[in-house]
Amino acid sequence: MSSPANSSPAPSVYASSHRRRHQVSIGVMMMLLAATSSHRVAFAHDVHQHEIKPVPDQQTYRPSAVPDRICLSMTETPATAMAITWRTDAKTSATIAQYAVAQDGPDFVDDAITVEGTFSRLETDLGAAAYHEVVLTELIPRTKYLYRVGDGVNWSEWSEFQTAASTAQPFSFVYFGDAQNNIKSHWSRVVRNAFRDAPRAAFFLHAGDLINRAESDAEWGQWFGASGFIHRMLPAVAVPGNHEMVKQEDESGSTRRLSRHWKPTFAFPTNGPESLAESCYYIDYQGVRIVCLNSNEQQAEQVAWLEQILSEAPSWKIVTHHHPIYSASKGRDNPELRDLWQPIYDKHSVDLVLQGHDHTYARSRMMRFQDNAPETTAVKNDVPVGSENVGEGLSKQDADGTVYVVSVSGPKMYDLDPEPFMQSSAERTQLYQIISIDGNRLRYRACTATGRPYDSFQLIRRSGKPNLLIERESTH
């Protein structure tokens, strides 16, 4: 009897057919594995034959017609003017900015105003580039603006900034000590965490040594790369450190000059001594006078100017320079600078001095100058919460003083030299500081590179009396 048409083959026939299909599948798989193995061997052999090389700085930091290194700089009148600088390749001479009051949608472009600026060519160690500058004037106080820069064809993106108020209003800013070394790899996280912590800051203040080698175009490129878009939105305020200075020989012997990158990169006020243009200046921002000094050169020549500027200042007075009045590391004391400038700070009741250079962190109590006193015996006011700031050798009538800070934001570190004046200190710690002013109260907060709070205090201005310093328990 024959089997039904839909019946299965006999077991022996089915098993034989299954084995043949299984053998074919194994054969195909072995061929695929062999091809894959051959491909992998060839790929590994190819990598072994071609050495991986670093991308040259000339390629990494090469300028083009598209604007880069765009930076806002605070002007002498930040309520009504803002300066913008940027870089392109050396062939681009057109310097154009467009700006408009910010709106919630894209229609602001219909109201955009076009202005032209100036440019200069800079020969760097990586080749030539064009640096451009535009100053936007007749702006409305306390107003958000959008702007872009370019040559009329090749444009940057639209970025936002806000002008200052024309009267005293609350605001915050961020202060950094030296970035200097390994800027791309190590400083980037600090400046970015600071922006995350204070995105509405009015500006970022840099107390010198932004880079390590004054004329290294690659290091300036790293500085802008690390901060990314931040200085396209928040203006920079900066003073030169010793690493922004270059040694040179002239008729009088060995001298130092400011880096050729400084003035093209920024556009700071020229209201300081003429011989120190854009490295010594002041800014009035919403009831606070911020005085920026060049501690590298002509220190004595700045005294008369400093006297005048502080005597005319509004209520709050903040000074910044690179070299510390009171050093935080061994062998780095600056007695000549202290003798020149600290009596002026005392005379005009400077509230806060922000410094760098020592690659450690140290924050003082309220301190005054004492003639012919070494650093360790200068007047140091120990001010418990709620008490009068009366230091040793001072009466209630003449008790006064200034808070001094030394900080570091980059990875280069020195050993701390502990001194009695240090209310808070740290070594091998990268930090940024957020400073807020609201009426008669100044709040200060130092944070580590990871954003961890490290130190804080408050200053309260009192009519006819010295500031009241309120300490908060530090978290370290």
Secondary structure as UniProt FT lines:
FT   TURN            5..6
FT   HELIX           11..49
FT   HELIX           57..60
FT   STRAND          68..74
FT   TURN            78..80
FT   STRAND          82..89
FT   TURN            90..91
FT   STRAND          96..101
FT   HELIX           106..111
FT   STRAND          113..116
FT   STRAND          118..124
FT   TURN            125..126
FT   STRAND          127..136
FT   TURN            141..142
FT   STRAND          144..150
FT   STRAND          159..162
FT   STRAND          171..176
FT   HELIX           183..187
FT   HELIX           188..197
FT   TURN            199..200
FT   STRAND          204..206
FT   TURN            214..215
FT   HELIX           217..227
FT   TURN            228..229
FT   HELIX           230..233
FT   STRAND          236..238
FT   HELIX           242..244
FT   STRAND          245..250
FT   TURN            251..252
FT   STRAND          253..258
FT   TURN            260..261
FT   HELIX           262..265
FT   HELIX           274..276
FT   TURN            277..279
FT   STRAND          281..285
FT   TURN            286..287
FT   STRAND          288..292
FT   TURN            295..296
FT   HELIX           300..302
FT   HELIX           303..311
FT   STRAND          316..320
FT   TURN            330..331
FT   HELIX           335..347
FT   TURN            348..349
FT   STRAND          352..355
FT   STRAND          361..368
FT   TURN            371..372
FT   HELIX           375..377
FT   STRAND          379..381
FT   TURN            385..386
FT   TURN            392..393
FT   TURN            396..398
FT   STRAND          402..406
FT   TURN            420..421
FT   STRAND          422..426
FT   STRAND          431..438
FT   TURN            439..440
FT   STRAND          441..448
FT   TURN            449..450
FT   STRAND          453..462
FT   TURN            463..464
FT   STRAND          465..471
//
